[in-house]
Amino acid sequence: MNELIAADEVIGTEVYTADGRKLGRVDNIMIDRVSGKSLYAMMSSGGFLGIGEAHYPLPWSRLHYDDALQGYVVDLSEDEVKRTRTDRHGHAAPSPEREPIDRPNHQIMD
């Protein structure tokens, strides 16, 4: 079985908690310019037609694909995910509760 997947096939895929609750969907993939490695899946949640959506960077290393769910499962709690909220480009959203989880230097995402 081929382990490669095109980015456009990942974008739009649902993201779930370990207990199967839907968190959102992959909206973008953040790639390190130098190494070429995928570092984050940017998950979006909520909103309507892109208005009011919240964006969360999920470390690629913390995601795994679940065939039964037909989506990615993140090994973070819903509260941990919510504390990582950013804008759609990966820049920190203003929030006193925001905590980085395995976050790279923001230069990579500029």
C-alpha positions in Angstrom: 0.0 0.0 0.0 1.3 3.4 -0.9 1.8 5.7 2.1 1.9 8.9 0.0 -1.1 11.2 -0.3 -1.6 14.5 -2.2 -2.1 17.6 -0.1 -5.4 18.3 -1.9 -6.7 14.9 -0.7 -5.8 15.8 2.9 -7.5 19.2 2.9 -11.1 18.9 3.8 -10.6 15.6 5.8 -12.4 15.5 9.1 -10.4 15.6 12.4 -11.6 13.7 15.5 -10.7 13.3 19.1 -9.4 9.9 20.4 -12.9 9.0 21.5 -14.4 9.8 18.0 -15.8 13.2 18.5 -15.5 15.5 15.4 -13.4 18.5 16.0 -13.2 20.1 12.6 -11.5 19.5 9.2 -8.1 20.0 7.8 -8.0 23.5 6.1 -4.3 23.7 5.2 -1.0 22.1 5.6 2.0 24.0 6.9 5.3 22.9 5.4 8.8 23.9 6.6 10.5 25.8 3.7 13.9 24.4 4.4 13.3 20.7 5.1 10.1 20.3 3.1 8.5 18.4 5.9 4.8 18.8 6.8 4.8 20.2 10.3 1.2 21.1 10.9 -2.3 20.4 9.7 -4.3 23.6 10.1 -7.7 22.6 11.4 -10.7 24.8 11.0 -13.8 24.6 13.0 -17.1 26.4 13.3 -18.2 29.4 11.3 -20.3 29.6 8.2 -18.9 29.9 4.6 -15.5 30.8 6.1 -16.8 33.5 8.4 -16.2 33.1 12.1 -14.1 30.0 11.6 -11.5 29.2 14.3 -8.1 27.8 13.2 -5.9 25.4 15.1 -2.4 24.1 14.3 -2.2 20.4 14.9 1.3 18.9 14.9 1.5 16.4 12.1 3.3 14.0 14.4 0.2 14.0 16.7 -2.2 12.9 13.9 -2.9 9.5 12.6 -5.4 8.4 9.9 -8.3 6.2 11.0 -9.7 4.1 8.2 -13.0 3.4 10.1 -13.6 7.2 10.7 -12.3 8.1 7.2 -10.4 11.0 9.0 -7.5 12.0 11.2 -7.4 11.4 15.0 -5.4 13.8 17.1 -3.9 12.6 20.4 -4.7 15.9 22.1 -7.7 16.7 24.3 -10.3 19.1 22.9 -9.2 21.7 25.5 -5.6 21.3 24.5 -6.6 21.9 20.8 -8.6 25.0 21.7 -5.7 26.6 23.5 -3.7 26.6 20.3 -6.1 28.8 18.3 -4.4 30.9 15.6 -5.5 32.9 12.5 -5.7 31.0 9.3 -2.0 31.7 8.5 -0.7 30.1 11.7 -0.1 33.4 13.6 -1.2 33.4 17.3 -4.7 34.6 17.9 -5.0 36.9 20.9 -6.1 34.7 23.8 -4.9 34.5 27.4 -5.5 30.7 27.4 -3.4 30.1 24.3 -0.5 27.6 24.8 1.8 26.4 22.1 2.0 22.6 21.5 5.1 21.6 19.7 5.1 24.9 17.8 7.9 25.8 15.5 9.2 29.3 15.1 6.6 31.5 13.3 9.1 32.4 10.6 8.4 29.1 9.0 4.7 30.0 8.7 5.2 33.6 7.3 
